[in-house]
Amino acid sequence: MRRSNPYLVEELRSFDLRGRGVHDLLVDMADTAFQGRALGEAYGVLLDMLGEEGNLIFMGLAGSLATAGMWKVVKWFVEERFVDVLVSTGANISEDLLEAMGFKYYKGSPNVSDEELLKHKVDRFYDVFADELEYREMEGLIKEFIKSLPKGRAYSTAEFLHLFGKHLDELGIDCIVSAAYRAGVPVFSPALVDSGYGIAAILALSEGHHVVLDMVKDFNQIIQVASGPRNLSAIYVGGGVPKDYVNLVTVAQTLLAEARGIEDYYKPLKYVIQITTDAPQWGGLSGATLEEAVSWGKVHPRASKRVVYCDATIALPIIAQALYERGVKRVDPPDLTWVFEEVA
């Protein structure tokens, strides 16, 4: 006779082999354990996130996933408006350009002589190789765009990347920022110069063209973007600066409300998933749990949330393929084109 126990309620289901698509694979994995369950449950959170009305979805994109072949997945998320605001490292939105320009990344190996690679002008990203001379051409493309901008004007990174996306679209270069331009999705990059953009800006400066990125304006814009919609949600791929930038947007809502005399106002994330390989015990933001974020007012105490401890090159394409296969559509994406009115 089965005894009553408040802990023994929801059954685990052993995974069986049968004909199924990726959507059903993830749904069934949610009834297993460990990171398989985490991946399946994160997919479920994402489906709920996409089906919520009045919901603004951030994507925080860390690392250098473009060189790992993931940039077209991100571009598809933008084009489908599964993302309303992209917050990215400079690497992800510059290194996709190399392939979009017609160049290639190559399968490499970490077990090589990097001194020899230097001699042959080959850059290594763990097990990926790139031609340094082609990389410089990508930086040169950014430099020439910077030189085309009017002197003495300050831009937020969203404005700068919107104009760059327009420029690339006119050149027929199909990449993340040109897709964002077409979709009306703001792309913020709070550490933009920590990438090929920084090198390009210095090269342009050496030729007498100085671009000014106003980071206070940048932060104010993304805070204003978050102030309108009823709910906020986030998809974090990795952690780092992109994750914290989005998190601080929620904190700012509370502090600005207090400045207006409104006490204990919170606008935390309602739905949030994170794919990361970082662990929480080292104290860094990249590995900080979503539960920890509740203490800051960044994530709602009863949020629908899940962390997947997995390489993003595994988890992200599986989730994207399931969405694609299922034909999932976004409900009620907000219009954020007002962000670009000043530079339109």
Secondary structure, 3 states (H helix, E strand, C coil): CCCCCCCCCCCCCCCCCCCCCHHHHHHHHCCCCHHHHHHHHHHHHHHHHHCCCCEEEEEEECCCHHHHCCHHHHHHHHHCCCCCEEEECCCCCCHHHHHHCCCCEEECCCCCCHHHHHHCCEEEECCEEEEHHHHHHHHHHHHHHHHHCCCCCEECHHHHHHHHHHHHHHHCCCCHHHHHHHHCCCEECCCCCCCHHHHHHHHHHHCCCCCEECHHHHHHHHHHHHHCCCEEEEEEECCHHHHHHHHHHHHHHHHHHHHCCCCCCCCCEEEEEEEECCCHHHCCHHHCCHHHHHCCCCEEEEEEEEEEECCHHHHHHHHHHHHHHHCCCCCCCCCCHHHHHHHC
